[in-house]
């Protein structure tokens, strides 16, 4: 006589075990991708290369290079704008790479 409403053997159903294994694989892959992303460097420039900014995948500014001709004591605001633009562009590069690495992972569960 079979029991109603329960799983035979008292364990989880097979597809639940598969779902848990799939989630663990996805978590491992996300950790690997995060480590890979954190090690990468992304460089962006503004002002035709007058300002170059390099950031890591962890969104840490690693370096800022400013061309001598971009430094005008009478126009500090332009230099500030160029630095801001280069930093923002570098961060967008990190975001795009992050989306490429992580964007499709959640879909693997469905």
N, C-alpha and C positions, 0 to 999 in steps of 0.2 A: 504494500500500500504506500503510495507516494504522499509526501507531505505537501500541503498547500502553503504558499506564501514564503517559503524558505529556499535556501540553496542547499543542494545535496552536498554532504561532506562538511558543511559548516563554514566553508571558506568563501572568499569573494568570487564573484562570477569571473569567467575568463576574460571578458572584455574589460572589466574593471582593472584587472592586473595589467592588461595590455595598455590601458590608458595611463596607469601609474608609471609603467616603464617608459612610455612615450614622453611623459612629462619630465621624468628624470633625464632622459636623453636630451630633451630640449633645454633643460636647465644647464646641463653640462656644456652644450654647444654655446649657450648664451655666455657662460663664464669664459669659455675659450675665446669667443669673439670679443668680449669686453677686454680681455688681456691683450689681444692683438690690436684692438683699436687704441688702447691706452699707449701702446708703444709707437704707434705711427705718428708722423709729423705732417702738418699741413701748413703750407705757405701761401699767403695771399699778398697782393700789393695794391697800392692806390697811387694816384697821381702819376700814372705812366711809369711806375716802378720807383718813384721817389721815396716811398715808404714800403717796406716789406716786413710782414709779421709772420712768425712761425709759432704755431701752437701745437700741443700734443693732442692726441685723441681724448685725453682726460680734461681737455679744455684749459690747459695751463699754458700761459704765454711763455714760450721758450726764448724768443729773441725778437727784437725790433731793430731794423736797420733803417737809418734815415740818411738819404743822400745829402751831401753838403749843400747843394743848390736848393734844397727844400727848406733850409733853415734861414728864415728872414726875421730878424728881431722886430721889424716893423709890422710883421703879419703872422703873429703866433697862432691866431685863430685858424688859418688855413692849415698849418702843420697839425694842429689838434684834430681838425676834421679829417685829414689824411690818415692819421694814426687810428682814429675811431673807425673810419671806413675799412681800413685794412684788417683791423681786429675783427670787426663784424663779418667781413667776407671769409676770414679764416675759420671763424666759428660756424659759418654756414657750411663750409667744406666738411667740418667734423660732423655736423648734423646729417648731411647727405650720406656720408660714409656709414654713419650709425644706422640710418634708415635702411641702407642697402644690406647691412649685416643683420639687423634685428627685425626689420619690417615683416619679413615673411615667416619668421619663426612661429608666431602665435597661430598662424593659419594652419600649421602642421597638426595641431590638436583636433581640428574640426574634420 
